[in-house]
């Protein structure tokens, strides 16, 4: 079964819809779209018998590249509002760079089924986190300091390895350093931009020439990447707007249950 035939069997607009959903949830809940796009791409590639030995790596890298596009837009908006704390980036950026490269290398050499188990375990943890939205806030330090580099290293590695962007991890960490909520959200967008950009480049270097399928560059499936990116960019602003008007607590609980089920599926199926 060739890729072109497979892609024609599934309407392109489904990928666009996935992008719309991931952008909307990202804007409302402050998460990376990877928690939505990675499972969708994984099961689509599995159903279509594509990339049998690298299925999870391509799902992760395609999602990561799409998250980079979205994070560039959101970071630009936050920069215009002057909400990003540059002092925080000073400590985190170098560590994010090293962590993102390390995460991409780990994912590249990890067996695809093992990587899917790691993602499933992470989805379970995030599902519990979103189901209980009033968990105690971390108390790490009174203000940002060099120890942020340690978190940057871990956030960069984990988010790149799993293609989840990292905003859902960096946001509570920044709150633990007593960064104001608006600044923590804005700075998380910037850290996501760094980790997704570096991670995507590292994945491309590692995977260059490995995948011989039409409309694929390294680990990036170009049609999926374009449509998901386009859809998510359109709905991120709407998601941010809705976060101030809708019952976000209920949305988080529903999303948490869905994530928990996705995690179970990734681990058991």
C-alpha positions as a printed Julia matrix, in Angstrom:
269×3 Matrix{Float64}:
   0.0    0.0    0.0
   1.61   3.25  -1.12
   1.42   6.43   0.81
  -0.33   8.4   -1.93
  -3.09   5.83  -2.12
  -3.47   5.79   1.66
  -3.64   9.57   1.9
  -6.34   9.7   -0.78
  -8.46   7.24   1.21
  -8.59   9.59   4.2
  -9.96  13.09   3.49
  -7.33  15.73   4.1
  -9.76  17.81   6.13
  -9.5   15.34   9.04
  -5.93  16.49   9.69
  -7.11  20.08   9.5
  -9.81  19.29  12.09
  -7.21  17.72  14.39
  -5.23  20.95  14.07
  -8.3   23.0   14.96
  -8.93  20.86  18.04
  -5.31  20.92  19.23
  -5.1   24.7   18.79
  -8.38  25.23  20.61
  -7.36  23.06  23.56
  -3.91  24.6   23.57
  -5.37  28.09  23.82
  -7.89  27.14  26.52
  -5.73  24.89  28.68
  -2.22  26.15  27.97
  -0.92  22.8   26.69
   1.05  21.69  23.69
  -0.98  20.23  20.84
   1.12  17.07  20.86
  -1.07  15.4   23.46
  -3.78  15.45  20.79
  -1.85  15.09  17.53
   0.65  12.38  18.51
  -1.98   9.7   19.35
  -4.03  10.61  16.26
  -1.01  10.36  13.94
   0.19   7.18  15.64
  -3.08   5.34  15.11
  -3.55   6.73  11.6
  -0.1    5.55  10.53
  -0.73   2.21  12.21
  -4.07   1.75  10.46
  -2.55   2.79   7.12
   0.47   0.47   7.52
   2.88   3.37   7.16
   6.37   3.64   8.64
   6.16   0.28  10.47
   9.56   0.58  12.17
   9.48   4.36  12.79
   5.79   5.02  13.32
   6.12   6.73  16.71
   9.16   8.79  15.74
   7.31  10.26  12.74
   4.19  10.95  14.81
   6.34  12.71  17.43
   8.43  14.76  14.99
   5.46  15.79  12.84
   3.62  16.9   15.97
   6.71  18.72  17.24
   7.11  20.62  13.96
   3.44  21.63  14.06
   3.79  22.78  17.68
   6.73  24.94  16.65
   4.57  26.86  14.16
   1.88  27.43  16.78
   4.38  28.46  19.47
   6.03  30.99  17.14
   2.66  32.7   16.69
   1.81  32.68  20.4
   5.33  33.84  21.38
   5.12  36.74  18.94
   1.79  37.81  20.47
   3.21  37.56  23.99
   6.33  39.52  23.0
   4.15  42.36  21.74
   2.4   42.36  25.1
   5.83  42.38  26.83
   4.66  39.5   29.04
   7.7   37.24  28.57
  10.22  37.29  31.42
  13.63  37.45  29.74
  15.38  36.76  33.05
  13.72  33.33  33.15
  14.77  32.53  29.58
  18.35  33.47  30.49
  18.48  30.5   32.85
  16.35  28.07  30.85
  17.27  28.59  27.19
  20.75  26.93  27.2
  19.41  23.96  29.17
  16.39  23.66  26.87
  18.74  23.5   23.9
  20.81  20.68  25.41
  17.72  18.86  26.67
  15.9   19.08  23.35
  18.85  17.65  21.44
  19.22  14.87  24.03
  15.49  14.06  23.85
  15.55  13.79  20.06
  18.57  11.48  20.19
  16.87   9.25  22.77
  13.68   9.08  20.71
  15.62   8.36  17.51
  17.41   5.34  18.96
  14.48   4.07  21.04
  12.3    1.3   19.62
   9.01   2.71  18.36
   6.86   0.52  20.6
   8.89   1.51  23.67
   8.47   5.18  22.78
   4.7    4.64  22.52
   4.72   3.13  26.04
   6.59   6.15  27.4
   4.07   8.45  25.75
   1.21   6.37  27.16
   2.63   6.64  30.68
   2.99  10.41  30.27
  -0.6   10.66  29.0
  -1.8    8.84  32.13
   0.07  11.31  34.37
  -1.23  14.34  32.46
  -4.75  12.87  32.48
  -4.69  12.68  36.28
  -3.21  16.19  36.45
  -6.0   17.7   34.33
  -8.74  15.74  36.11
  -7.69  17.31  39.39
  -7.19  20.95  38.32
  -6.82  22.27  41.88
  -3.7   20.35  42.85
  -1.35  22.23  45.21
   0.98  24.7   43.48
   4.65  23.78  43.53
   6.82  25.82  45.89
  10.37  25.67  44.57
  11.96  29.08  45.18
  11.01  32.66  45.94
  12.17  33.88  42.52
  13.79  32.56  39.31
  17.39  31.44  39.83
  20.03  29.21  38.2
  18.26  26.03  39.37
  15.8   26.65  36.53
  18.48  25.2   34.26
  17.92  21.75  35.76
  14.22  21.93  34.99
  14.97  23.28  31.52
  17.13  20.26  30.81
  14.38  17.84  31.84
  11.57  19.78  30.14
  13.52  19.99  26.89
  14.37  16.28  26.87
  10.93  14.97  27.83
   8.87  17.31  25.67
  11.03  16.7   22.59
  11.13  12.95  23.08
   7.33  12.8   23.27
   6.44  15.65  20.89
   4.24  17.44  23.45
   5.73  20.94  23.3
   6.5   21.33  26.99
   4.16  24.15  28.0
   2.12  21.85  30.22
   5.32  21.06  32.17
   7.08  24.44  32.23
   4.0   26.41  33.32
   3.59  24.78  36.79
   7.38  24.88  37.25
   7.46  28.65  36.65
   4.59  29.1   39.08
   6.74  27.25  41.6
   9.3   30.04  41.25
   6.6   32.62  42.01
   6.44  33.91  38.44
   3.05  35.67  38.0
   0.46  33.59  36.15
   0.34  35.78  33.02
   4.12  35.92  32.79
   4.41  32.17  33.43
   1.99  31.44  30.58
   3.77  33.84  28.21
   7.24  32.58  29.11
   6.07  28.98  28.69
   5.16  29.84  25.09
   8.72  31.07  24.55
  10.27  27.95  26.12
   8.0   25.8   23.93
   9.17  27.72  20.88
  12.8   26.99  21.77
  12.34  23.3   22.56
  10.13  22.51  19.56
  12.38  24.41  17.15
  15.62  22.82  18.35
  13.97  19.4   18.67
  12.59  19.52  15.13
  15.99  20.48  13.69
  17.73  17.72  15.65
  15.18  15.14  14.48
  15.64  16.23  10.85
  19.42  15.86  11.08
  19.13  12.42  12.67
  16.51  11.14  10.22
  17.72  12.7    6.98
  17.57  10.1    4.2
  16.07   7.36   6.38
  12.45   7.57   5.2
  11.79   6.95   1.53
   8.14   7.95   1.17
   6.66  10.7   -1.03
   5.97  14.06   0.65
   8.09  13.16   3.68
  11.2   14.98   4.88
  13.09  13.03   7.5
  10.61  12.22  10.24
   8.13  14.91   9.13
   5.04  13.91   7.16
   4.56  17.15   5.21
   0.78  17.0    4.44
  -0.05  16.15   8.06
   2.32  18.83   9.34
   0.92  21.56   7.1
  -2.76  20.88   7.77
  -2.35  20.42  11.53
  -0.22  23.57  11.77
  -2.67  25.6    9.71
  -5.66  24.48  11.76
  -4.01  25.04  15.13
  -2.8   28.56  14.26
  -6.38  29.53  13.41
  -7.92  28.39  16.7
  -5.28  29.28  19.31
  -6.58  32.88  19.67
 -10.15  31.59  20.02
  -9.05  29.11  22.67
  -7.38  31.89  24.65
 -10.57  33.96  24.43
 -12.76  31.05  25.54
 -10.48  30.39  28.51
 -11.84  33.61  30.02
 -15.52  32.83  29.4
 -16.08  29.06  29.58
 -16.0   26.65  32.53
 -12.35  25.67  32.01
 -12.37  23.48  35.13
 -15.0   21.18  33.58
 -13.17  21.15  30.25
  -9.97  20.13  32.05
 -11.74  17.23  33.77
 -13.24  15.92  30.51
  -9.91  16.32  28.76
  -8.18  14.56  31.66
 -10.45  11.51  31.28
  -9.79  11.45  27.51
  -6.04  11.68  28.07
  -6.15   8.89  30.64
  -8.0    6.63  28.16
  -5.52   7.52  25.41
  -2.67   6.6   27.77
  -4.25   3.24  28.51
  -4.74   2.58  24.8
  -1.11   3.43  24.03
   0.07   1.07  26.76
  -2.28  -1.84  26.11
  -3.07  -1.87  22.38
